[in-house]
Amino acid sequence: MSIQFMIVIVYIVLLFGVSFYVKRRADKNPTEYLFAGRQFGPWLVAFSITGMAVGAASTVGVAESATKIGLAAGWYNAAWSIGAIVMGLVAAGKYRRLNCTTVPELFERSYDKKARIVSVIGLAIIMICITSLQYVAGGSILSALMPDVFTMRSGMITSAVVFIGITAIGGLWSSGLSNLLSVSIIYLGILYSMIRILERDGGLAGIQAKLPVVAGLDWLSPFSGLTVAMLLGWIMVMTTQAITAQGPVQIACGARDEKSARRGFLLGGLLIFPIGFLSAILGIAALAQYPDINPTKALPQIVMSLDPFTSGLTLAALWAADVSTACTILLGAGTLVSQDIYKRFFAPDIAPERYMKVNRLIILVIGLVTLWMAFNMVGIVKMMMIGLSLTTAFTLVFLATMFVPGLCRKNTAFWTTFVGVAGLLVWTLVPAVRIFPHVIYFEWVICLFTFVLVRLFDKTPIRRPEVKAD
């Protein structure tokens, strides 16, 4: 049995151990399972949002992008960091004060039922898309870590079993506590691997000497590989999704109080920032050493070139972080379906014990659907950015509802969200509309235009959302 395989087994045991440890607490009621009893302090909030951010796209996906655009790929994480900080400053405390469970629920409180329906459809699409990408990264890591044991496909299936199992067992408690371990280990593993690789390959100068010459691209410049429009697009996407995607919202709603929610996201933003540039350096080093490398396997392959203990520790840490990311997102997708569809429209008086079973069944079904989707996806960061752009409509409506409710009307949430969803479909299917450098600009233009039109023609004001007791 190889050292790498032993380390992975240890991680799996630890992750399931944490899940079974918190299962009794999570089983008390749906609030404990879905929102950790609203008892997360600032550090658990910080590690939870960091664990959600520092997963597939922020490590394997950034290294993949770095083989094409260089160190600038690290701005993906920096954009995530900015988004988390903005969430902490303007929205996290408000979500906790209002005792929300989902954005669609908040929309129904202020608008109407159809606003909840269209928003849950849009958010579910986002969460399902992002969850499927975690399987791609998990399969990439395991197949590179142990090619004699895992193919890309079997690695994805194994990842799915762990993702679904941990989420179904312990809910948000499991995800949050697992992140305490995963985030610490991933920083240790990537830093140690980067130091070892720089020592071995002659530092950054030695790596740069082996890189292919590409006109107009400085591989080690933090800005050379990105246009200003693309960089601002990333920041807009990540800030937009941090405010209204179900994963961050669910973490904010799980905080002990408003202060814990705010401080947790600010701390999380600081923890998220560095890891993207570290992963980008590893991706560049992989390209220098293996010119014909499969970009998706850049990070796993360069780490595997180190000694067995270092490579096993780092790749197991990457996979563990991917698990934690996937668990939070999968739980968010399940919450949307269970809270905003099943309970709201089909079983409003369902008993808590049965509701727990329904939640776990929904997570299982979503997990299997997203695994099928993962078999047909490539380009982790590209797919992530397109999916997250859909949060534009939700963010616009949320910010307006909280800060300028006088501009909102009864049909604002429905039509703005509907146009946002339709716009993403048009962007995907009709190349002629792609006149902007990134879909996020297109989304903001059409959503703002729709928001203004509704304000002009709809005269019915909204209801201010009421604070619900814990």
Backbone torsions as a table, in degrees:
resi	resn	phi	psi	omega
1	MET	NA	126.3	-177.1
2	SER	-72.1	158.9	177.8
3	ILE	-62.8	-40.5	-180.0
4	GLN	-59.4	-45.1	-179.2
5	PHE	-64.3	-39.9	179.1
6	MET	-62.8	-41.3	-179.6
7	ILE	-64.9	-41.7	178.3
8	VAL	-61.9	-43.0	178.8
9	ILE	-61.0	-41.4	178.4
10	VAL	-61.0	-42.9	178.9
11	TYR	-62.8	-44.2	179.5
12	ILE	-60.1	-44.1	179.0
13	VAL	-61.4	-44.0	179.8
14	LEU	-63.4	-42.7	-179.2
15	LEU	-64.0	-44.9	177.6
16	PHE	-70.1	-31.5	176.2
17	GLY	-61.6	-44.1	176.5
18	VAL	-61.2	-42.5	-177.9
19	SER	-63.5	-45.2	179.7
20	PHE	-71.0	-28.8	177.8
21	TYR	-62.9	-40.0	-177.2
22	VAL	-93.5	-2.3	-174.8
23	LYS	-59.7	-43.4	-178.7
24	ARG	-61.0	-39.2	178.1
25	ARG	-69.6	-42.2	-179.7
26	ALA	-65.5	-27.8	-177.2
27	ASP	-77.7	-6.5	-175.9
28	LYS	-61.8	-45.8	179.3
29	ASN	-165.5	166.7	-178.2
30	PRO	-59.1	-32.2	179.3
31	THR	-65.2	-39.3	176.5
32	GLU	-64.4	-41.3	-177.0
33	TYR	-71.0	-48.1	-174.2
34	LEU	-85.7	-29.2	-173.6
35	PHE	-131.2	19.8	177.3
36	ALA	52.3	34.1	179.1
37	GLY	64.0	14.9	-175.4
38	ARG	52.8	48.2	-175.9
39	GLN	-122.4	12.3	178.9
40	PHE	-71.8	127.6	171.1
41	GLY	-81.2	178.5	-175.5
42	PRO	-60.2	-35.8	-178.2
43	TRP	-74.2	-35.6	175.2
44	LEU	-67.6	-37.2	174.1
45	VAL	-61.9	-45.2	-177.5
46	ALA	-62.6	-46.1	-179.4
47	PHE	-70.6	-30.3	178.4
48	SER	-68.2	-46.0	-179.6
49	ILE	-70.9	-33.3	176.8
50	THR	-67.7	-43.3	178.2
51	GLY	-63.0	-35.6	176.9
52	MET	-66.8	-41.0	-177.4
53	ALA	-75.6	-44.0	-175.0
54	VAL	-88.4	76.1	178.6
55	GLY	-135.0	-128.3	-173.7
56	ALA	-61.2	-57.9	-174.8
57	ALA	-67.6	-33.4	-174.3
58	SER	-82.0	-8.8	179.3
59	THR	-123.8	-73.9	179.5
60	VAL	-62.6	-43.0	-178.5
61	GLY	-67.7	-39.9	178.4
62	VAL	-66.9	-42.5	177.2
63	ALA	-61.4	-38.0	176.2
64	GLU	-60.4	-47.8	179.6
65	SER	-65.4	-33.9	-178.7
66	ALA	-63.5	-26.2	177.1
67	THR	-71.1	-7.4	-179.7
68	LYS	-115.7	-35.9	-175.1
69	ILE	-124.4	2.4	175.5
70	GLY	80.2	-154.5	-173.9
71	LEU	-61.1	-24.4	-179.3
72	ALA	-59.3	-19.2	177.5
73	ALA	-59.3	-24.3	-179.9
74	GLY	-65.0	-14.2	178.4
75	TRP	-68.1	-15.0	174.3
76	TYR	-57.6	-48.0	179.1
77	ASN	-70.7	-38.2	178.5
78	ALA	-61.3	-38.4	176.7
79	ALA	-64.9	-41.3	176.2
80	TRP	-59.4	-42.6	179.3
81	SER	-59.8	-45.8	178.1
82	ILE	-61.4	-42.3	178.8
83	GLY	-60.9	-42.4	179.7
84	ALA	-64.6	-40.1	179.6
85	ILE	-66.1	-43.1	177.6
86	VAL	-62.4	-41.8	176.6
87	MET	-57.6	-43.4	179.4
88	GLY	-64.4	-37.0	-176.7
89	LEU	-76.3	-36.4	-169.8
90	VAL	-117.1	-20.4	-169.2
91	ALA	-129.9	-35.3	-171.6
92	ALA	-57.3	-45.8	179.8
93	GLY	-63.7	-35.5	-179.9
94	LYS	-68.1	-41.4	176.2
95	TYR	-58.7	-44.8	-177.4
96	ARG	-67.9	-39.5	-179.6
97	ARG	-64.1	-37.3	-179.0
98	LEU	-80.2	-7.4	-178.1
99	ASN	53.0	48.4	177.7
100	CYS	-72.8	164.5	166.9
101	THR	-115.8	-36.3	178.6
102	THR	-148.5	161.8	174.6
103	VAL	-63.6	-42.7	176.5
104	PRO	-56.5	-37.2	177.1
105	GLU	-62.8	-43.2	178.7
106	LEU	-62.5	-39.2	179.1
107	PHE	-64.3	-38.4	179.2
108	GLU	-67.8	-35.1	178.4
109	ARG	-60.4	-37.5	-175.4
110	SER	-97.2	-26.2	-173.5
111	TYR	-118.0	-101.5	-179.4
112	ASP	-158.7	-178.9	-175.4
113	LYS	-64.8	-38.3	-177.3
114	LYS	-67.7	-27.7	175.1
115	ALA	-65.5	-37.6	178.1
116	ARG	-67.3	-41.1	-176.9
117	ILE	-64.0	-50.3	-176.3
118	VAL	-68.7	-33.8	179.9
119	SER	-71.7	-35.3	178.9
120	VAL	-69.8	-33.2	176.4
121	ILE	-63.8	-47.2	-179.5
122	GLY	-64.0	-46.3	-179.1
123	LEU	-66.9	-36.3	178.2
124	ALA	-63.7	-38.8	176.8
125	ILE	-59.6	-44.9	179.8
126	ILE	-60.6	-51.4	-174.6
127	MET	-65.0	-38.4	179.9
128	ILE	-67.4	-40.5	177.9
129	CYS	-61.4	-47.0	-177.2
130	ILE	-68.7	-38.4	178.4
131	THR	-59.8	-42.6	-178.6
132	SER	-62.0	-31.6	179.5
133	LEU	-68.2	-26.7	178.9
134	GLN	-66.1	-32.6	177.5
135	TYR	-67.0	-37.4	178.5
136	VAL	-60.1	-47.0	179.7
137	ALA	-65.8	-42.0	179.0
138	GLY	-61.6	-42.5	177.8
139	GLY	-65.1	-38.1	177.9
140	SER	-62.5	-43.8	-178.7
141	ILE	-65.7	-48.9	-176.5
142	LEU	-67.6	-38.3	-179.3
143	SER	-69.8	-31.2	175.8
144	ALA	-77.9	-34.4	-179.1
145	LEU	-68.7	-43.4	-177.4
146	MET	-138.7	73.7	-176.5
147	PRO	-63.9	-21.6	177.7
148	ASP	-78.6	-12.6	-179.1
149	VAL	-110.5	-41.7	-173.0
150	PHE	-119.3	134.8	161.3
151	THR	-89.3	173.0	176.2
152	MET	-57.5	-42.5	-177.1
153	ARG	-68.6	-46.5	-179.5
154	SER	-68.7	-30.3	175.2
155	GLY	-66.1	-38.1	176.9
156	MET	-66.2	-40.5	179.6
157	ILE	-65.6	-43.4	178.1
158	THR	-61.4	-43.3	177.7
159	SER	-59.5	-42.7	-179.3
160	ALA	-61.7	-41.3	179.4
161	VAL	-59.3	-44.5	-179.3
162	VAL	-69.9	-45.0	179.8
163	PHE	-56.0	-52.6	-175.4
164	ILE	-66.9	-41.3	-178.3
165	GLY	-62.2	-49.2	-177.6
166	ILE	-65.3	-42.5	-179.5
167	THR	-64.3	-44.7	-178.6
168	ALA	-65.7	-32.6	-176.3
169	ILE	-76.2	-53.2	-168.3
170	GLY	-113.9	-7.5	178.4
171	GLY	62.4	-146.1	-175.9
172	LEU	-68.3	-30.4	175.6
173	TRP	-59.9	-44.4	-179.4
174	SER	-62.6	-46.2	-179.7
175	SER	-62.3	-45.7	-177.1
176	GLY	-64.1	-47.3	-178.6
177	LEU	-70.5	-34.0	176.6
178	SER	-63.2	-33.3	-179.1
179	ASN	-68.2	-28.2	175.1
180	LEU	-57.2	-41.8	177.8
181	LEU	-75.3	-49.0	-171.2
182	SER	-64.6	-45.7	-177.8
183	VAL	-64.1	-40.9	178.7
184	SER	-62.6	-45.3	-176.9
185	ILE	-70.6	-36.9	-177.8
186	ILE	-67.6	-37.3	176.1
187	TYR	-65.8	-44.3	179.1
188	LEU	-61.6	-45.8	-176.9
189	GLY	-65.9	-45.6	-177.7
190	ILE	-70.4	-40.6	177.3
191	LEU	-61.9	-45.2	-178.7
192	TYR	-65.1	-42.7	178.8
193	SER	-63.7	-41.8	-179.7
194	MET	-63.1	-42.8	178.4
195	ILE	-61.6	-44.3	-179.8
196	ARG	-63.7	-40.5	-179.1
197	ILE	-69.1	-41.1	177.8
198	LEU	-63.4	-40.0	176.8
199	GLU	-63.2	-42.0	-177.2
200	ARG	-71.7	-37.6	-170.9
201	ASP	-100.9	12.5	176.2
202	GLY	81.8	28.0	178.1
203	GLY	71.8	-170.8	-178.7
204	LEU	-64.1	-34.8	179.6
205	ALA	-64.6	-40.7	178.9
206	GLY	-66.2	-38.4	177.8
207	ILE	-67.0	-45.3	-178.0
208	GLN	-61.3	-34.1	-179.3
209	ALA	-64.2	-23.6	-177.4
210	LYS	-96.4	-5.6	-176.2
211	LEU	-78.2	148.2	177.1
212	PRO	-66.0	148.6	178.3
213	VAL	-85.5	121.4	179.0
214	VAL	-122.8	124.5	-177.3
215	ALA	-57.4	127.5	176.0
216	GLY	80.4	3.4	-177.9
217	LEU	-118.7	120.2	170.9
218	ASP	-101.1	107.2	-171.6
219	TRP	-56.5	-33.1	-174.1
220	LEU	-100.3	10.3	175.4
221	SER	-88.5	135.5	179.9
222	PRO	-72.8	-4.8	-177.5
223	PHE	-126.0	-16.4	-169.8
224	SER	-60.6	-37.3	-173.8
225	GLY	-83.5	-4.4	-177.0
226	LEU	-123.2	141.7	168.6
227	THR	-78.9	160.1	177.6
228	VAL	-60.4	-39.9	-179.9
229	ALA	-62.9	-40.1	-180.0
230	MET	-69.4	-41.0	179.1
231	LEU	-62.4	-46.7	177.7
232	LEU	-63.8	-33.6	176.3
233	GLY	-62.2	-44.3	177.0
234	TRP	-59.1	-46.5	-178.9
235	ILE	-62.5	-41.7	178.3
236	MET	-63.5	-42.9	179.6
237	VAL	-61.2	-50.6	-173.5
238	MET	-70.6	-34.9	176.1
239	THR	-68.4	-41.6	179.2
240	THR	-61.0	-48.1	-176.8
241	GLN	-71.7	-32.4	-179.7
242	ALA	-62.4	-27.7	-176.8
243	ILE	-83.7	-30.8	-173.0
244	THR	-132.9	-6.0	174.3
245	ALA	-65.2	147.5	-171.8
246	GLN	-63.8	-32.6	-179.5
247	GLY	-59.2	-58.6	176.8
248	PRO	-60.3	-38.7	179.3
249	VAL	-62.3	-42.5	-178.5
250	GLN	-65.0	-37.8	177.4
251	ILE	-66.0	-44.0	178.1
252	ALA	-61.2	-40.2	179.7
253	CYS	-70.2	-19.5	178.1
254	GLY	-86.4	-1.0	-178.3
255	ALA	-71.7	157.3	-178.3
256	ARG	-67.2	-36.8	-179.5
257	ASP	-161.1	-179.5	-178.4
258	GLU	-60.2	-43.2	-177.6
259	LYS	-62.7	-42.7	179.0
260	SER	-63.7	-38.6	178.5
261	ALA	-63.6	-47.9	-179.3
262	ARG	-63.5	-52.1	-177.5
263	ARG	-63.0	-37.0	-178.8
264	GLY	-62.2	-41.9	179.8
265	PHE	-71.4	-34.4	176.6
266	LEU	-65.8	-44.4	176.9
267	LEU	-64.1	-41.1	179.3
268	GLY	-61.3	-39.5	178.1
269	GLY	-58.9	-39.2	178.4
270	LEU	-68.8	-36.3	179.9
271	LEU	-71.0	-31.9	-175.7
272	ILE	-73.3	-35.3	-167.4
273	PHE	-52.8	-51.6	-168.4
274	PRO	-72.7	-28.4	-165.6
275	ILE	-65.4	-27.4	180.0
276	GLY	-66.3	-44.8	-179.8
277	PHE	-69.0	-33.8	175.0
278	LEU	-64.6	-44.0	178.7
279	SER	-65.9	-35.0	178.7
280	ALA	-64.6	-40.0	177.4
281	ILE	-60.9	-41.0	178.5
282	LEU	-66.2	-36.7	176.9
283	GLY	-64.8	-41.5	177.8
284	ILE	-64.2	-41.8	178.3
285	ALA	-62.6	-36.0	178.0
286	ALA	-65.0	-41.8	178.6
287	LEU	-64.4	-38.7	179.9
288	ALA	-65.3	-37.7	-177.5
289	GLN	-83.7	-33.3	-177.8
290	TYR	-128.6	85.1	-174.0
291	PRO	-56.9	-28.9	-177.6
292	ASP	-102.2	24.3	-174.3
293	ILE	-65.8	146.0	169.2
294	ASN	-69.9	115.9	-174.2
295	PRO	-52.6	-38.0	-178.6
296	THR	-62.0	-27.4	-178.1
297	LYS	-101.1	13.3	-175.3
298	ALA	-58.8	-52.5	-177.1
299	LEU	-66.8	-49.8	177.8
300	PRO	-58.3	-40.3	-174.6
301	GLN	-70.1	-40.2	-179.7
302	ILE	-68.5	-36.7	178.4
303	VAL	-68.7	-34.0	179.2
304	MET	-68.4	-14.5	178.1
305	SER	-77.2	-6.3	178.3
306	LEU	-88.9	-177.4	-179.6
307	ASP	-65.5	157.3	-173.3
308	PRO	-56.0	-40.6	-177.5
309	PHE	-68.2	-46.9	-178.9
310	THR	-62.8	-46.3	-179.1
311	SER	-66.0	-41.2	179.5
312	GLY	-64.8	-43.2	179.7
313	LEU	-63.3	-45.4	-176.2
314	THR	-69.3	-46.4	-178.2
315	LEU	-69.3	-35.8	175.5
316	ALA	-64.9	-37.3	177.9
317	ALA	-65.9	-41.0	177.2
318	LEU	-61.6	-42.4	-178.9
319	TRP	-68.6	-38.4	178.0
320	ALA	-64.1	-40.0	177.0
321	ALA	-64.8	-38.8	177.2
322	ASP	-61.8	-38.7	176.9
323	VAL	-60.1	-47.9	-177.2
324	SER	-65.1	-39.6	176.9
325	THR	-61.8	-49.1	-177.8
326	ALA	-62.0	-38.1	-178.5
327	CYS	-63.3	-44.9	179.6
328	THR	-62.1	-43.7	-177.3
329	ILE	-71.1	-41.9	178.0
330	LEU	-62.8	-40.4	177.2
331	LEU	-63.4	-39.5	177.9
332	GLY	-62.6	-43.0	178.0
333	ALA	-63.0	-42.3	178.2
334	GLY	-63.5	-38.3	179.2
335	THR	-63.9	-42.5	178.4
336	LEU	-58.3	-46.8	-178.1
337	VAL	-68.6	-44.4	-175.8
338	SER	-72.3	-44.6	-176.3
339	GLN	-77.6	-45.3	-168.6
340	ASP	-95.9	-11.1	177.2
341	ILE	-118.4	-64.9	-172.9
342	TYR	-64.2	-55.8	-175.9
343	LYS	-70.8	-40.6	-175.9
344	ARG	-67.3	-40.0	-171.4
345	PHE	-112.1	-19.0	-175.3
346	PHE	-116.6	-30.9	-177.1
347	ALA	-146.6	65.9	-177.0
348	PRO	-64.0	-23.8	-177.9
349	ASP	-106.7	22.9	-177.3
350	ILE	-61.7	140.8	179.3
351	ALA	-69.8	146.7	-177.7
352	PRO	-55.4	-41.3	-178.3
353	GLU	-63.0	-43.4	179.0
354	ARG	-69.5	-35.9	179.8
355	TYR	-63.2	-35.6	176.2
356	MET	-61.1	-44.2	179.6
357	LYS	-64.5	-40.0	178.7
358	VAL	-62.6	-42.2	178.7
359	ASN	-58.4	-44.8	-178.6
360	ARG	-67.9	-36.8	178.3
361	LEU	-67.0	-41.6	178.4
362	ILE	-62.2	-41.7	177.8
363	ILE	-61.5	-40.3	177.9
364	LEU	-61.7	-47.0	-178.1
365	VAL	-64.1	-46.4	179.3
366	ILE	-62.7	-39.3	178.3
367	GLY	-59.8	-41.8	-179.8
368	LEU	-70.3	-39.0	178.8
369	VAL	-64.8	-43.9	-178.9
370	THR	-69.4	-28.8	175.1
371	LEU	-64.8	-43.0	177.2
372	TRP	-60.8	-41.3	178.3
373	MET	-63.4	-36.4	-176.9
374	ALA	-62.9	-30.2	179.5
375	PHE	-65.7	-12.5	-175.4
376	ASN	-118.5	18.4	-176.4
377	MET	-117.7	144.4	172.9
378	VAL	-139.3	164.4	177.6
379	GLY	70.9	77.0	-170.7
380	ILE	-58.6	-54.5	-175.7
381	VAL	-66.5	-41.0	-179.8
382	LYS	-59.8	-48.0	179.7
383	MET	-65.1	-38.5	179.5
384	MET	-61.7	-45.4	-178.1
385	MET	-63.8	-40.7	179.3
386	ILE	-63.9	-46.7	-179.4
387	GLY	-63.0	-42.8	-177.1
388	LEU	-70.4	-21.3	179.2
389	SER	-61.4	-23.3	-178.6
390	LEU	-66.8	-17.2	179.6
391	THR	-73.7	-5.1	179.6
392	THR	-53.2	-50.1	-177.3
393	ALA	-60.8	-43.0	-178.2
394	PHE	-66.0	-41.0	-179.6
395	THR	-66.3	-43.4	178.4
396	LEU	-59.8	-47.2	-178.7
397	VAL	-66.9	-42.5	-179.5
398	PHE	-61.2	-50.3	-177.9
399	LEU	-62.0	-41.4	178.6
400	ALA	-64.8	-40.9	-179.8
401	THR	-63.1	-40.4	-176.7
402	MET	-78.1	-38.1	-168.3
403	PHE	-112.0	-29.5	178.4
404	VAL	-135.5	60.4	-175.7
405	PRO	-60.8	-21.9	179.0
406	GLY	-65.6	-19.4	177.8
407	LEU	-85.9	-10.0	-175.3
408	CYS	-93.0	150.4	177.3
409	ARG	-130.2	168.9	-173.3
410	LYS	-53.6	-36.7	-176.0
411	ASN	-98.4	8.6	-178.5
412	THR	-59.9	-49.9	-175.5
413	ALA	-63.9	-43.9	-177.2
414	PHE	-63.1	-53.8	-173.2
415	TRP	-71.7	-36.4	178.5
416	THR	-65.1	-43.2	179.2
417	THR	-68.0	-42.7	179.9
418	PHE	-59.6	-45.7	179.7
419	VAL	-66.2	-36.7	177.3
420	GLY	-61.0	-44.8	178.5
421	VAL	-65.6	-46.4	-179.8
422	ALA	-62.9	-38.2	-179.3
423	GLY	-63.3	-39.3	178.6
424	LEU	-65.7	-38.4	176.8
425	LEU	-64.3	-42.8	179.1
426	VAL	-63.5	-43.7	178.9
427	TRP	-59.0	-39.9	-177.7
428	THR	-72.1	-37.7	-171.9
429	LEU	-97.7	-20.8	-175.0
430	VAL	-121.9	94.2	-177.9
431	PRO	-57.4	-25.6	-175.8
432	ALA	-63.1	-23.0	-177.8
433	VAL	-86.0	-3.2	-175.1
434	ARG	-82.3	64.6	-179.9
435	ILE	-91.1	-6.6	178.0
436	PHE	-101.5	155.5	-178.6
437	PRO	-70.3	-16.0	-179.8
438	HIS	-153.0	148.4	-177.7
439	VAL	-61.7	-26.1	-177.8
440	ILE	-62.5	-35.0	177.9
441	TYR	-66.3	-42.9	177.5
442	PHE	-59.8	-43.7	-179.5
443	GLU	-63.0	-44.6	-179.2
444	TRP	-65.3	-39.0	-179.8
445	VAL	-63.4	-50.3	-175.9
446	ILE	-71.5	-33.0	179.6
447	CYS	-72.1	-41.3	176.7
448	LEU	-64.1	-41.3	178.8
449	PHE	-61.2	-43.9	179.4
450	THR	-65.4	-42.0	178.9
451	PHE	-57.0	-45.7	-179.1
452	VAL	-66.8	-42.0	179.6
453	LEU	-60.3	-45.1	179.6
454	VAL	-62.6	-40.3	178.8
455	ARG	-60.1	-35.1	-177.6
456	LEU	-76.5	-35.7	-171.4
457	PHE	-104.2	-20.1	-180.0
458	ASP	-100.0	126.3	-175.8
459	LYS	-103.6	-2.1	-176.3
460	THR	-87.5	119.0	-179.0
461	PRO	-71.8	167.1	179.9
462	ILE	-92.6	169.7	171.5
463	ARG	-94.2	136.4	174.4
464	ARG	-72.5	131.9	-178.8
465	PRO	-63.4	133.8	-179.5
466	GLU	-87.6	150.7	176.7
467	VAL	-77.8	128.4	177.3
468	LYS	-100.0	143.3	179.4
469	ALA	-70.6	152.2	177.4
470	ASP	-62.5	NA	NA
